[in-house]
Amino acid sequence: MSSERKKYNILAKNLMTSVNVDTERARKERKTLLELISSLNEALLSEGKQCLICGGHGAISVFDGNTLKVNGKIHHYGSDS
C-alpha cells in the first residue's frame, strides 16, 4: 500500500474516535474543516458552485460562512408522517 493510501485509511479511524474521546481535538477538527470549506467555497464562487457537506449524520448541507444549512429538501423514509 502506498504511503498516501495508508494516510488516507487512518483518517476515518481518527475522525471516528476523536469526537467521543477528545472534545478539544474534535472542536479543532471542526474549525479546521469549516475553514477549509470556506476557502474552497471562495475558489468555487466564480463558477457558481459551493461545497456540499456530507457529514455522515444528518442532511447534506452547505456552509454559508457562519453556519451549516440544509441543502435541498429532507425526506424521511419509513415513517407515516
All heavy atoms as a GROMACS GRO file, in nm:
protein
  622
    1MET      N    1   0.085  -0.117   0.000
    1MET     CA    2   0.000   0.000   0.000
    1MET      C    3   0.090   0.124   0.000
    1MET      O    4   0.188   0.130   0.073
    1MET     CB    5  -0.088  -0.004   0.124
    1MET     CG    6  -0.210   0.079   0.114
    1MET     SD    7  -0.318   0.079   0.261
    1MET     CE    8  -0.347  -0.091   0.291
    2SER      N    9   0.055   0.221  -0.079
    2SER     CA   10   0.135   0.344  -0.085
    2SER      C   11   0.124   0.421   0.046
    2SER      O   12   0.027   0.405   0.121
    2SER     CB   13   0.089   0.431  -0.201
    2SER     OG   14  -0.038   0.486  -0.173
    3SER      N   15   0.219   0.507   0.073
    3SER     CA   16   0.213   0.587   0.196
    3SER      C   17   0.094   0.681   0.194
    3SER      O   18   0.032   0.706   0.298
    3SER     CB   19   0.343   0.665   0.216
    3SER     OG   20   0.364   0.757   0.110
    4GLU      N   21   0.058   0.731   0.075
    4GLU     CA   22  -0.059   0.818   0.064
    4GLU      C   23  -0.186   0.742   0.102
    4GLU      O   24  -0.273   0.794   0.172
    4GLU     CB   25  -0.073   0.875  -0.077
    4GLU     CG   26   0.032   0.976  -0.115
    4GLU     CD   27   0.161   0.912  -0.166
    4GLU    OE1   28   0.163   0.789  -0.190
    4GLU    OE2   29   0.260   0.984  -0.181
    5ARG      N   30  -0.198   0.618   0.056
    5ARG     CA   31  -0.315   0.536   0.086
    5ARG      C   32  -0.321   0.502   0.234
    5ARG      O   33  -0.429   0.502   0.295
    5ARG     CB   34  -0.313   0.408   0.002
    5ARG     CG   35  -0.436   0.324   0.016
    5ARG     CD   36  -0.555   0.397  -0.040
    5ARG     NE   37  -0.675   0.324  -0.008
    5ARG     CZ   38  -0.796   0.362  -0.041
    5ARG    NH1   39  -0.813   0.472  -0.110
    5ARG    NH2   40  -0.899   0.292  -0.009
    6LYS      N   41  -0.208   0.475   0.296
    6LYS     CA   42  -0.203   0.446   0.440
    6LYS      C   43  -0.253   0.567   0.519
    6LYS      O   44  -0.329   0.552   0.615
    6LYS     CB   45  -0.062   0.409   0.483
    6LYS     CG   46  -0.020   0.272   0.438
    6LYS     CD   47   0.123   0.244   0.480
    6LYS     CE   48   0.172   0.114   0.421
    6LYS     NZ   49   0.312   0.087   0.452
    7LYS      N   50  -0.208   0.687   0.481
    7LYS     CA   51  -0.252   0.809   0.549
    7LYS      C   52  -0.402   0.828   0.533
    7LYS      O   53  -0.472   0.865   0.626
    7LYS     CB   54  -0.178   0.931   0.495
    7LYS     CG   55  -0.034   0.938   0.535
    7LYS     CD   56   0.032   1.059   0.472
    7LYS     CE   57   0.182   1.059   0.495
    7LYS     NZ   58   0.247   1.172   0.428
    8TYR      N   59  -0.451   0.802   0.414
    8TYR     CA   60  -0.595   0.816   0.387
    8TYR      C   61  -0.675   0.716   0.471
    8TYR      O   62  -0.777   0.750   0.529
    8TYR     CB   63  -0.624   0.796   0.238
    8TYR     CG   64  -0.770   0.799   0.205
    8TYR    CD1   65  -0.838   0.919   0.193
    8TYR    CD2   66  -0.841   0.681   0.188
    8TYR    CE1   67  -0.972   0.922   0.165
    8TYR    CE2   68  -0.976   0.683   0.159
    8TYR     CZ   69  -1.041   0.804   0.147
    8TYR     OH   70  -1.175   0.806   0.120
    9ASN      N   71  -0.630   0.592   0.478
    9ASN     CA   72  -0.702   0.489   0.551
    9ASN      C   73  -0.712   0.518   0.700
    9ASN      O   74  -0.808   0.478   0.764
    9ASN     CB   75  -0.637   0.352   0.528
    9ASN     CG   76  -0.666   0.298   0.390
    9ASN    OD1   77  -0.753   0.348   0.319
    9ASN    ND2   78  -0.592   0.197   0.350
   10ILE      N   79  -0.615   0.585   0.758
   10ILE     CA   80  -0.617   0.616   0.901
   10ILE      C   81  -0.712   0.733   0.932
   10ILE      O   82  -0.755   0.750   1.045
   10ILE     CB   83  -0.475   0.641   0.954
   10ILE    CG1   84  -0.470   0.629   1.106
   10ILE    CG2   85  -0.426   0.779   0.917
   10ILE    CD1   86  -0.466   0.489   1.154
   11LEU      N   87  -0.748   0.810   0.832
   11LEU     CA   88  -0.833   0.928   0.853
   11LEU      C   89  -0.966   0.891   0.918
   11LEU      O   90  -1.007   0.954   1.016
   11LEU     CB   91  -0.857   1.000   0.719
   11LEU     CG   92  -0.946   1.122   0.722
   11LEU    CD1   93  -0.885   1.231   0.809
   11LEU    CD2   94  -0.969   1.174   0.582
   12ALA      N   95  -1.036   0.790   0.866
   12ALA     CA   96  -1.166   0.752   0.922
   12ALA      C   97  -1.153   0.712   1.069
   12ALA      O   98  -1.234   0.752   1.152
   12ALA     CB   99  -1.227   0.639   0.841
   13LYS      N  100  -1.051   0.635   1.102
   13LYS     CA  101  -1.030   0.593   1.241
   13LYS      C  102  -1.010   0.714   1.331
   13LYS      O  103  -1.069   0.723   1.438
   13LYS     CB  104  -0.910   0.500   1.250
   13LYS     CG  105  -0.877   0.456   1.392
   13LYS     CD  106  -0.752   0.372   1.395
   13LYS     CE  107  -0.712   0.336   1.536
   13LYS     NZ  108  -0.646   0.445   1.606
   14ASN      N  109  -0.929   0.809   1.287
   14ASN     CA  110  -0.904   0.929   1.368
   14ASN      C  111  -1.031   1.011   1.385
   14ASN      O  112  -1.060   1.060   1.494
   14ASN     CB  113  -0.795   1.015   1.305
   14ASN     CG  114  -0.658   0.954   1.320
   14ASN    OD1  115  -0.635   0.873   1.407
   14ASN    ND2  116  -0.567   0.992   1.233
   15LEU      N  117  -1.108   1.028   1.279
   15LEU     CA  118  -1.229   1.108   1.288
   15LEU      C  119  -1.335   1.039   1.373
   15LEU      O  120  -1.409   1.105   1.447
   15LEU     CB  121  -1.283   1.139   1.148
   15LEU     CG  122  -1.198   1.234   1.065
   15LEU    CD1  123  -1.255   1.246   0.924
   15LEU    CD2  124  -1.187   1.370   1.130
   16MET      N  125  -1.346   0.908   1.364
   16MET     CA  126  -1.447   0.835   1.441
   16MET      C  127  -1.417   0.835   1.590
   16MET      O  128  -1.508   0.839   1.672
   16MET     CB  129  -1.458   0.690   1.392
   16MET     CG  130  -1.522   0.677   1.258
   16MET     SD  131  -1.554   0.507   1.202
   16MET     CE  132  -1.424   0.412   1.271
   17THR      N  133  -1.293   0.832   1.627
   17THR     CA  134  -1.260   0.821   1.769
   17THR      C  135  -1.237   0.956   1.836
   17THR      O  136  -1.260   0.970   1.954
   17THR     CB  137  -1.136   0.734   1.791
   17THR    OG1  138  -1.026   0.789   1.717
   17THR    CG2  139  -1.160   0.592   1.745
   18SER      N  140  -1.196   1.057   1.763
   18SER     CA  141  -1.159   1.183   1.827
   18SER      C  142  -1.278   1.258   1.884
   18SER      O  143  -1.267   1.325   1.986
   18SER     CB  144  -1.083   1.272   1.729
   18SER     OG  145  -1.164   1.306   1.618
   19VAL      N  146  -1.395   1.248   1.823
   19VAL     CA  147  -1.512   1.323   1.871
   19VAL      C  148  -1.554   1.275   2.009
   19VAL      O  149  -1.585   1.354   2.096
   19VAL     CB  150  -1.628   1.310   1.770
   19VAL    CG1  151  -1.756   1.370   1.827
   19VAL    CG2  152  -1.591   1.379   1.640
   20ASN      N  153  -1.556   1.144   2.030
   20ASN     CA  154  -1.604   1.090   2.157
   20ASN      C  155  -1.496   1.083   2.264
   20ASN      O  156  -1.528   1.070   2.381
   20ASN     CB  157  -1.660   0.949   2.134
   20ASN     CG  158  -1.782   0.953   2.046
   20ASN    OD1  159  -1.859   1.047   2.048
   20ASN    ND2  160  -1.798   0.851   1.965
   21VAL      N  161  -1.372   1.092   2.226
   21VAL     CA  162  -1.263   1.074   2.321
   21VAL      C  163  -1.198   1.206   2.361
   21VAL      O  164  -1.165   1.228   2.476
   21VAL     CB  165  -1.156   0.979   2.262
   21VAL    CG1  166  -1.037   0.966   2.353
   21VAL    CG2  167  -1.218   0.843   2.233
   22ASP      N  168  -1.183   1.296   2.267
   22ASP     CA  169  -1.108   1.420   2.290
   22ASP      C  170  -1.189   1.539   2.237
   22ASP      O  171  -1.181   1.574   2.121
   22ASP     CB  172  -0.973   1.410   2.220
   22ASP     CG  173  -0.879   1.524   2.253
   22ASP    OD1  174  -0.926   1.630   2.298
   22ASP    OD2  175  -0.758   1.506   2.233
   23THR      N  176  -1.268   1.600   2.324
   23THR     CA  177  -1.357   1.708   2.285
   23THR      C  178  -1.281   1.825   2.224
   23THR      O  179  -1.326   1.882   2.124
   23THR     CB  180  -1.438   1.757   2.407
   23THR    OG1  181  -1.506   1.645   2.462
   23THR    CG2  182  -1.538   1.863   2.368
   24GLU      N  183  -1.169   1.861   2.281
   24GLU     CA  184  -1.092   1.974   2.229
   24GLU      C  185  -1.039   1.944   2.089
   24GLU      O  186  -1.042   2.029   2.000
   24GLU     CB  187  -0.976   2.009   2.323
   24GLU     CG  188  -0.897   2.131   2.279
   24GLU     CD  189  -0.980   2.258   2.263
   24GLU    OE1  190  -1.080   2.276   2.335
   24GLU    OE2  191  -0.946   2.342   2.176
   25ARG      N  192  -0.991   1.824   2.070
   25ARG     CA  193  -0.944   1.784   1.936
   25ARG      C  194  -1.058   1.788   1.835
   25ARG      O  195  -1.041   1.836   1.723
   25ARG     CB  196  -0.883   1.644   1.942
   25ARG     CG  197  -0.832   1.598   1.808
   25ARG     CD  198  -0.764   1.464   1.821
   25ARG     NE  199  -0.727   1.411   1.691
   25ARG     CZ  200  -0.679   1.292   1.670
   25ARG    NH1  201  -0.658   1.212   1.771
   25ARG    NH2  202  -0.650   1.252   1.549
   26ALA      N  203  -1.175   1.740   1.874
   26ALA     CA  204  -1.292   1.742   1.784
   26ALA      C  205  -1.328   1.886   1.748
   26ALA      O  206  -1.360   1.916   1.633
   26ALA     CB  207  -1.410   1.672   1.851
   27ARG      N  208  -1.322   1.976   1.845
   27ARG     CA  209  -1.352   2.118   1.820
   27ARG      C  210  -1.254   2.176   1.718
   27ARG      O  211  -1.294   2.247   1.625
   27ARG     CB  212  -1.347   2.194   1.952
   27ARG     CG  213  -1.394   2.337   1.944
   27ARG     CD  214  -1.396   2.407   2.080
   27ARG     NE  215  -1.492   2.342   2.170
   27ARG     CZ  216  -1.460   2.282   2.286
   27ARG    NH1  217  -1.335   2.278   2.327
   27ARG    NH2  218  -1.552   2.227   2.360
   28LYS      N  219  -1.126   2.145   1.736
   28LYS     CA  220  -1.024   2.194   1.642
   28LYS      C  221  -1.044   2.136   1.502
   28LYS      O  222  -1.028   2.206   1.402
   28LYS     CB  223  -0.884   2.159   1.693
   28LYS     CG  224  -0.841   2.241   1.813
   28LYS     CD  225  -0.704   2.196   1.862
   28LYS     CE  226  -0.663   2.271   1.985
   28LYS     NZ  227  -0.534   2.223   2.037
   29GLU      N  228  -1.081   2.007   1.495
   29GLU     CA  229  -1.105   1.944   1.366
   29GLU      C  230  -1.222   2.011   1.293
   29GLU      O  231  -1.213   2.039   1.174
   29GLU     CB  232  -1.134   1.795   1.384
   29GLU     CG  233  -1.013   1.714   1.420
   29GLU     CD  234  -1.046   1.570   1.455
   29GLU    OE1  235  -1.166   1.534   1.464
   29GLU    OE2  236  -0.951   1.492   1.475
   30ARG      N  237  -1.332   2.035   1.365
   30ARG     CA  238  -1.447   2.103   1.303
   30ARG      C  239  -1.410   2.242   1.254
   30ARG      O  240  -1.445   2.282   1.143
   30ARG     CB  241  -1.564   2.110   1.402
   30ARG     CG  242  -1.643   1.982   1.412
   30ARG     CD  243  -1.772   2.002   1.491
   30ARG     NE  244  -1.748   2.041   1.628
   30ARG     CZ  245  -1.729   1.957   1.729
   30ARG    NH1  246  -1.730   1.828   1.709
   30ARG    NH2  247  -1.709   2.002   1.850
   31LYS      N  248  -1.337   2.316   1.337
   31LYS     CA  249  -1.296   2.451   1.299
   31LYS      C  250  -1.210   2.448   1.174
   31LYS      O  251  -1.230   2.526   1.080
   31LYS     CB  252  -1.220   2.517   1.414
   31LYS     CG  253  -1.177   2.658   1.387
   31LYS     CD  254  -1.106   2.718   1.509
   31LYS     CE  255  -1.070   2.862   1.489
   31LYS     NZ  256  -0.946   2.881   1.417
   32THR      N  257  -1.114   2.356   1.169
   32THR     CA  258  -1.025   2.344   1.054
   32THR      C  259  -1.102   2.303   0.929
   32THR      O  260  -1.080   2.358   0.820
   32THR     CB  261  -0.913   2.243   1.083
   32THR    OG1  262  -0.840   2.288   1.198
   32THR    CG2  263  -0.819   2.229   0.965
   33LEU      N  264  -1.194   2.208   0.942
   33LEU     CA  265  -1.275   2.167   0.828
   33LEU      C  266  -1.360   2.282   0.774
   33LEU      O  267  -1.371   2.302   0.653
   33LEU     CB  268  -1.364   2.048   0.865
   33LEU     CG  269  -1.291   1.915   0.879
   33LEU    CD1  270  -1.382   1.810   0.941
   33LEU    CD2  271  -1.239   1.868   0.744
   34LEU      N  272  -1.421   2.360   0.863
   34LEU     CA  273  -1.502   2.474   0.818
   34LEU      C  274  -1.416   2.581   0.752
   34LEU      O  275  -1.459   2.644   0.655
   34LEU     CB  276  -1.583   2.531   0.935
   34LEU     CG  277  -1.694   2.439   0.986
   34LEU    CD1  278  -1.762   2.500   1.109
   34LEU    CD2  279  -1.795   2.407   0.878
   35GLU      N  280  -1.294   2.600   0.800
   35GLU     CA  281  -1.202   2.694   0.735
   35GLU      C  282  -1.165   2.646   0.595
   35GLU      O  283  -1.161   2.724   0.500
   35GLU     CB  284  -1.076   2.714   0.819
   35GLU     CG  285  -1.099   2.794   0.945
   35GLU     CD  286  -0.980   2.794   1.039
   35GLU    OE1  287  -0.880   2.721   1.014
   35GLU    OE2  288  -0.986   2.866   1.140
   36LEU      N  289  -1.141   2.517   0.582
   36LEU     CA  290  -1.110   2.458   0.452
   36LEU      C  291  -1.228   2.473   0.356
   36LEU      O  292  -1.212   2.513   0.241
   36LEU     CB  293  -1.073   2.311   0.468
   36LEU     CG  294  -1.046   2.232   0.340
   36LEU    CD1  295  -0.928   2.289   0.265
   36LEU    CD2  296  -1.023   2.086   0.373
   37ILE      N  297  -1.349   2.444   0.404
   37ILE     CA  298  -1.469   2.456   0.322
   37ILE      C  299  -1.489   2.601   0.280
   37ILE      O  300  -1.520   2.630   0.164
   37ILE     CB  301  -1.592   2.404   0.398
   37ILE    CG1  302  -1.581   2.252   0.413
   37ILE    CG2  303  -1.721   2.442   0.327
   37ILE    CD1  304  -1.676   2.194   0.516
   38SER      N  305  -1.469   2.694   0.370
   38SER     CA  306  -1.483   2.836   0.340
   38SER      C  307  -1.386   2.878   0.229
   38SER      O  308  -1.423   2.948   0.134
   38SER     CB  309  -1.460   2.920   0.466
   38SER     OG  310  -1.482   3.055   0.440
   39SER      N  311  -1.262   2.832   0.240
   39SER     CA  312  -1.162   2.862   0.139
   39SER      C  313  -1.199   2.802   0.004
   39SER      O  314  -1.188   2.867  -0.101
   39SER     CB  315  -1.027   2.809   0.186
   39SER     OG  316  -0.929   2.827   0.088
   40LEU      N  317  -1.244   2.677   0.004
   40LEU     CA  318  -1.286   2.612  -0.120
   40LEU      C  319  -1.407   2.684  -0.181
   40LEU      O  320  -1.415   2.701  -0.302
   40LEU     CB  321  -1.319   2.465  -0.095
   40LEU     CG  322  -1.200   2.374  -0.069
   40LEU    CD1  323  -1.247   2.238  -0.021
   40LEU    CD2  324  -1.116   2.360  -0.194
   41ASN      N  325  -1.500   2.726  -0.096
   41ASN     CA  326  -1.617   2.798  -0.147
   41ASN      C  327  -1.577   2.927  -0.217
   41ASN      O  328  -1.635   2.963  -0.319
   41ASN     CB  329  -1.716   2.827  -0.034
   41ASN     CG  330  -1.807   2.710  -0.005
   41ASN    OD1  331  -1.820   2.618  -0.086
   41ASN    ND2  332  -1.872   2.714   0.110
   42GLU      N  333  -1.479   2.997  -0.163
   42GLU     CA  334  -1.431   3.120  -0.228
   42GLU      C  335  -1.377   3.089  -0.368
   42GLU      O  336  -1.402   3.163  -0.462
   42GLU     CB  337  -1.323   3.187  -0.143
   42GLU     CG  338  -1.377   3.254  -0.019
   42GLU     CD  339  -1.266   3.319   0.064
   42GLU    OE1  340  -1.163   3.359   0.006
   42GLU    OE2  341  -1.284   3.330   0.186
   43ALA      N  342  -1.304   2.979  -0.380
   43ALA     CA  343  -1.248   2.941  -0.509
   43ALA      C  344  -1.357   2.898  -0.607
   43ALA      O  345  -1.345   2.920  -0.728
   43ALA     CB  346  -1.146   2.828  -0.491
   44LEU      N  347  -1.464   2.838  -0.556
   44LEU     CA  348  -1.572   2.788  -0.642
   44LEU      C  349  -1.675   2.894  -0.678
   44LEU      O  350  -1.754   2.875  -0.770
   44LEU     CB  351  -1.642   2.671  -0.573
   44LEU     CG  352  -1.561   2.544  -0.555
   44LEU    CD1  353  -1.635   2.446  -0.464
   44LEU    CD2  354  -1.532   2.481  -0.690
   45LEU      N  355  -1.673   3.006  -0.606
   45LEU     CA  356  -1.773   3.110  -0.625
   45LEU      C  357  -1.779   3.160  -0.770
   45LEU      O  358  -1.888   3.178  -0.824
   45LEU     CB  359  -1.744   3.228  -0.531
   45LEU     CG  360  -1.844   3.342  -0.530
   45LEU    CD1  361  -1.980   3.294  -0.481
   45LEU    CD2  362  -1.793   3.454  -0.440
   46SER      N  363  -1.666   3.175  -0.833
   46SER     CA  364  -1.662   3.226  -0.971
   46SER      C  365  -1.730   3.130  -1.068
   46SER      O  366  -1.772   3.170  -1.176
   46SER     CB  367  -1.518   3.252  -1.015
   46SER     OG  368  -1.446   3.130  -1.020
   47GLU      N  369  -1.742   3.002  -1.030
   47GLU     CA  370  -1.808   2.903  -1.114
   47GLU      C  371  -1.954   2.882  -1.074
   47GLU      O  372  -2.023   2.797  -1.130
   47GLU     CB  373  -1.734   2.769  -1.104
   47GLU     CG  374  -1.590   2.776  -1.150
   47GLU     CD  375  -1.518   2.644  -1.123
   47GLU    OE1  376  -1.581   2.538  -1.138
   47GLU    OE2  377  -1.400   2.648  -1.088
   48GLY      N  378  -2.000   2.957  -0.974
   48GLY     CA  379  -2.136   2.942  -0.925
   48GLY      C  380  -2.158   2.813  -0.849
   48GLY      O  381  -2.268   2.760  -0.845
   49LYS      N  382  -2.052   2.762  -0.787
   49LYS     CA  383  -2.059   2.636  -0.714
   49LYS      C  384  -2.023   2.657  -0.568
   49LYS      O  385  -1.970   2.762  -0.530
   49LYS     CB  386  -1.962   2.534  -0.774
   49LYS     CG  387  -1.991   2.497  -0.918
   49LYS     CD  388  -1.886   2.400  -0.969
   49LYS     CE  389  -1.910   2.363  -1.114
   49LYS     NZ  390  -1.806   2.270  -1.162
   50GLN      N  391  -2.053   2.556  -0.486
   50GLN     CA  392  -2.010   2.556  -0.346
   50GLN      C  393  -1.998   2.412  -0.298
   50GLN      O  394  -2.049   2.320  -0.362
   50GLN     CB  395  -2.107   2.634  -0.258
   50GLN     CG  396  -2.248   2.579  -0.256
   50GLN     CD  397  -2.339   2.665  -0.171
   50GLN    OE1  398  -2.296   2.735  -0.080
   50GLN    NE2  399  -2.466   2.660  -0.201
   51CYS      N  400  -1.929   2.394  -0.189
   51CYS     CA  401  -1.909   2.260  -0.134
   51CYS      C  402  -2.039   2.207  -0.076
   51CYS      O  403  -2.112   2.279  -0.009
   51CYS     CB  404  -1.807   2.263  -0.020
   51CYS     SG  405  -1.640   2.300  -0.074
   52LEU      N  406  -2.066   2.080  -0.102
   52LEU     CA  407  -2.173   2.009  -0.035
   52LEU      C  408  -2.109   1.930   0.078
   52LEU      O  409  -2.011   1.859   0.057
   52LEU     CB  410  -2.246   1.914  -0.130
   52LEU     CG  411  -2.326   1.978  -0.241
   52LEU    CD1  412  -2.389   1.870  -0.329
   52LEU    CD2  413  -2.434   2.069  -0.186
   53ILE      N  414  -2.164   1.942   0.197
   53ILE     CA  415  -2.106   1.879   0.314
   53ILE      C  416  -2.190   1.756   0.349
   53ILE      O  417  -2.307   1.769   0.383
   53ILE     CB  418  -2.100   1.977   0.432
   53ILE    CG1  419  -2.018   2.098   0.389
   53ILE    CG2  420  -2.042   1.910   0.556
   53ILE    CD1  421  -2.043   2.222   0.470
   54CYS      N  422  -2.129   1.641   0.335
   54CYS     CA  423  -2.195   1.514   0.363
   54CYS      C  424  -2.129   1.456   0.487
   54CYS      O  425  -2.034   1.378   0.478
   54CYS     CB  426  -2.182   1.420   0.244
   54CYS     SG  427  -2.237   1.494   0.088
   55GLY      N  428  -2.176   1.498   0.602
   55GLY     CA  429  -2.109   1.465   0.728
   55GLY      C  430  -2.130   1.325   0.779
   55GLY      O  431  -2.067   1.284   0.875
   56GLY      N  432  -2.220   1.250   0.720
   56GLY     CA  433  -2.244   1.114   0.767
   56GLY      C  434  -2.361   1.105   0.863
   56GLY      O  435  -2.419   1.000   0.881
   57HIS      N  436  -2.396   1.213   0.927
   57HIS     CA  437  -2.513   1.220   1.015
   57HIS      C  438  -2.590   1.344   0.976
   57HIS      O  439  -2.535   1.452   0.965
   57HIS     CB  440  -2.471   1.231   1.162
   57HIS     CG  441  -2.399   1.111   1.212
   57HIS    ND1  442  -2.463   0.995   1.246
   57HIS    CD2  443  -2.267   1.088   1.231
   57HIS    CE1  444  -2.374   0.908   1.286
   57HIS    NE2  445  -2.254   0.961   1.278
   58GLY      N  446  -2.718   1.329   0.954
   58GLY     CA  447  -2.800   1.444   0.920
   58GLY      C  448  -2.802   1.471   0.772
   58GLY      O  449  -2.756   1.392   0.690
   59ALA      N  450  -2.858   1.585   0.740
   59ALA     CA  451  -2.880   1.623   0.600
   59ALA      C  452  -2.752   1.669   0.532
   59ALA      O  453  -2.658   1.713   0.597
   59ALA     CB  454  -2.984   1.734   0.594
   60ILE      N  455  -2.753   1.661   0.400
   60ILE     CA  456  -2.646   1.722   0.321
   60ILE      C  457  -2.660   1.872   0.339
   60ILE      O  458  -2.770   1.928   0.332
   60ILE     CB  459  -2.656   1.682   0.173
   60ILE    CG1  460  -2.632   1.531   0.161
   60ILE    CG2  461  -2.557   1.760   0.088
   60ILE    CD1  462  -2.654   1.476   0.023
   61SER      N  463  -2.550   1.940   0.363
   61SER     CA  464  -2.553   2.081   0.398
   61SER      C  465  -2.458   2.163   0.313
   61SER      O  466  -2.375   2.109   0.240
   61SER     CB  467  -2.515   2.099   0.545
   61SER     OG  468  -2.597   2.023   0.629
   62VAL      N  469  -2.471   2.295   0.326
   62VAL     CA  470  -2.376   2.391   0.269
   62VAL      C  471  -2.335   2.483   0.383
   62VAL      O  472  -2.405   2.497   0.482
   62VAL     CB  473  -2.437   2.472   0.152
   62VAL    CG1  474  -2.463   2.382   0.033
   62VAL    CG2  475  -2.563   2.545   0.193
   63PHE      N  476  -2.219   2.544   0.368
   63PHE     CA  477  -2.168   2.636   0.469
   63PHE      C  478  -2.185   2.778   0.417
   63PHE      O  479  -2.135   2.812   0.311
   63PHE     CB  480  -2.020   2.606   0.498
   63PHE     CG  481  -1.962   2.687   0.609
   63PHE    CD1  482  -2.014   2.679   0.736
   63PHE    CD2  483  -1.853   2.770   0.586
   63PHE    CE1  484  -1.960   2.753   0.840
   63PHE    CE2  485  -1.798   2.844   0.690
   63PHE     CZ  486  -1.851   2.835   0.816
   64ASP      N  487  -2.259   2.859   0.492
   64ASP     CA  488  -2.286   2.996   0.446
   64ASP      C  489  -2.190   3.099   0.503
   64ASP      O  490  -2.211   3.217   0.490
   64ASP     CB  491  -2.431   3.035   0.476
   64ASP     CG  492  -2.456   3.065   0.623
   64ASP    OD1  493  -2.365   3.048   0.705
   64ASP    OD2  494  -2.569   3.108   0.655
   65GLY      N  495  -2.082   3.053   0.566
   65GLY     CA  496  -1.986   3.145   0.625
   65GLY      C  497  -2.002   3.157   0.775
   65GLY      O  498  -1.908   3.195   0.845
   66ASN      N  499  -2.120   3.125   0.825
   66ASN     CA  500  -2.145   3.131   0.969
   66ASN      C  501  -2.193   2.998   1.026
   66ASN      O  502  -2.164   2.965   1.139
   66ASN     CB  503  -2.250   3.238   1.002
   66ASN     CG  504  -2.203   3.377   0.969
   66ASN    OD1  505  -2.091   3.414   1.001
   66ASN    ND2  506  -2.285   3.453   0.901
   67THR      N  507  -2.269   2.925   0.946
   67THR     CA  508  -2.329   2.802   0.996
   67THR      C  509  -2.358   2.706   0.882
   67THR      O  510  -2.357   2.746   0.765
   67THR     CB  511  -2.460   2.835   1.073
   67THR    OG1  512  -2.508   2.718   1.135
   67THR    CG2  513  -2.565   2.893   0.982
   68LEU      N  514  -2.384   2.582   0.917
   68LEU     CA  515  -2.426   2.484   0.817
   68LEU      C  516  -2.575   2.498   0.795
   68LEU      O  517  -2.652   2.513   0.890
   68LEU     CB  518  -2.394   2.342   0.865
   68LEU     CG  519  -2.248   2.305   0.879
   68LEU    CD1  520  -2.237   2.162   0.934
   68LEU    CD2  521  -2.175   2.316   0.748
   69LYS      N  522  -2.616   2.492   0.669
   69LYS     CA  523  -2.758   2.500   0.635
   69LYS      C  524  -2.793   2.381   0.548
   69LYS      O  525  -2.715   2.341   0.462
   69LYS     CB  526  -2.789   2.629   0.560
   69LYS     CG  527  -2.768   2.751   0.646
   69LYS     CD  528  -2.835   2.871   0.588
   69LYS     CE  529  -2.816   2.985   0.688
   69LYS     NZ  530  -2.904   3.092   0.668
   70VAL      N  531  -2.911   2.325   0.571
   70VAL     CA  532  -2.957   2.210   0.494
   70VAL      C  533  -2.966   2.250   0.347
   70VAL      O  534  -3.016   2.357   0.312
   70VAL     CB  535  -3.095   2.163   0.545
   70VAL    CG1  536  -3.152   2.056   0.453
   70VAL    CG2  537  -3.084   2.112   0.688
   71ASN      N  538  -2.916   2.162   0.261
   71ASN     CA  539  -2.922   2.184   0.117
   71ASN      C  540  -3.032   2.095   0.060
   71ASN      O  541  -3.023   1.974   0.065
   71ASN     CB  542  -2.788   2.149   0.052
   71ASN     CG  543  -2.788   2.176  -0.096
   71ASN    OD1  544  -2.802   2.291  -0.136
   71ASN    ND2  545  -2.775   2.074  -0.176
   72GLY      N  546  -3.137   2.155   0.008
   72GLY     CA  547  -3.247   2.080  -0.052
   72GLY      C  548  -3.351   2.040   0.052
   72GLY      O  549  -3.351   2.088   0.163
   73LYS      N  550  -3.436   1.950   0.010
   73LYS     CA  551  -3.547   1.904   0.093
   73LYS      C  552  -3.508   1.776   0.165
   73LYS      O  553  -3.442   1.689   0.109
   73LYS     CB  554  -3.670   1.879   0.005
   73LYS     CG  555  -3.793   1.844   0.080
   73LYS     CD  556  -3.912   1.831  -0.014
   73LYS     CE  557  -4.035   1.793   0.066
   73LYS     NZ  558  -4.152   1.773  -0.017
   74ILE      N  559  -3.551   1.762   0.288
   74ILE     CA  560  -3.524   1.642   0.367
   74ILE      C  561  -3.641   1.545   0.349
   74ILE      O  562  -3.756   1.584   0.361
   74ILE     CB  563  -3.507   1.676   0.517
   74ILE    CG1  564  -3.389   1.770   0.536
   74ILE    CG2  565  -3.490   1.550   0.598
   74ILE    CD1  566  -3.372   1.819   0.678
   75HIS      N  567  -3.607   1.421   0.318
   75HIS     CA  568  -3.707   1.315   0.305
   75HIS      C  569  -3.687   1.215   0.418
   75HIS      O  570  -3.577   1.164   0.437
   75HIS     CB  571  -3.693   1.243   0.171
   75HIS     CG  572  -3.712   1.331   0.054
   75HIS    ND1  573  -3.837   1.362   0.003
   75HIS    CD2  574  -3.624   1.398  -0.024
   75HIS    CE1  575  -3.824   1.443  -0.101
   75HIS    NE2  576  -3.694   1.466  -0.119
   76HIS      N  577  -3.792   1.185   0.492
   76HIS     CA  578  -3.786   1.086   0.598
   76HIS      C  579  -3.852   0.959   0.548
   76HIS      O  580  -3.968   0.960   0.509
   76HIS     CB  581  -3.857   1.136   0.725
   76HIS     CG  582  -3.793   1.256   0.784
   76HIS    ND1  583  -3.684   1.248   0.869
   76HIS    CD2  584  -3.817   1.388   0.770
   76HIS    CE1  585  -3.646   1.369   0.905
   76HIS    NE2  586  -3.724   1.456   0.845
   77TYR      N  587  -3.779   0.850   0.547
   77TYR     CA  588  -3.830   0.723   0.498
   77TYR      C  589  -3.869   0.634   0.614
   77TYR      O  590  -3.808   0.638   0.720
   77TYR     CB  591  -3.723   0.654   0.412
   77TYR     CG  592  -3.690   0.731   0.289
   77TYR    CD1  593  -3.580   0.814   0.285
   77TYR    CD2  594  -3.772   0.724   0.177
   77TYR    CE1  595  -3.549   0.887   0.171
   77TYR    CE2  596  -3.743   0.797   0.063
   77TYR     CZ  597  -3.631   0.879   0.060
   77TYR     OH  598  -3.603   0.951  -0.052
   78GLY      N  599  -3.974   0.559   0.592
   78GLY     CA  600  -4.014   0.462   0.693
   78GLY      C  601  -4.106   0.518   0.800
   78GLY      O  602  -4.140   0.449   0.894
   79SER      N  603  -4.148   0.644   0.788
   79SER     CA  604  -4.241   0.700   0.885
   79SER      C  605  -4.376   0.726   0.817
   79SER      O  606  -4.384   0.740   0.696
   79SER     CB  607  -4.187   0.829   0.946
   79SER     OG  608  -4.178   0.929   0.848
   80ASP      N  609  -4.481   0.732   0.895
   80ASP     CA  610  -4.614   0.754   0.842
   80ASP      C  611  -4.646   0.901   0.822
   80ASP      O  612  -4.747   0.936   0.764
   80ASP     CB  613  -4.719   0.692   0.934
   80ASP     CG  614  -4.709   0.541   0.934
   80ASP    OD1  615  -4.663   0.484   0.833
   80ASP    OD2  616  -4.746   0.479   1.036
   81SER      N  617  -4.562   0.990   0.870
   81SER     CA  618  -4.592   1.133   0.861
   81SER      C  619  -4.539   1.196   0.735
   81SER      O  620  -4.462   1.145   0.663
   81SER     CB  621  -4.538   1.207   0.981
   81SER     OG  622  -4.401   1.178   0.999
   0.00000   0.00000   0.00000
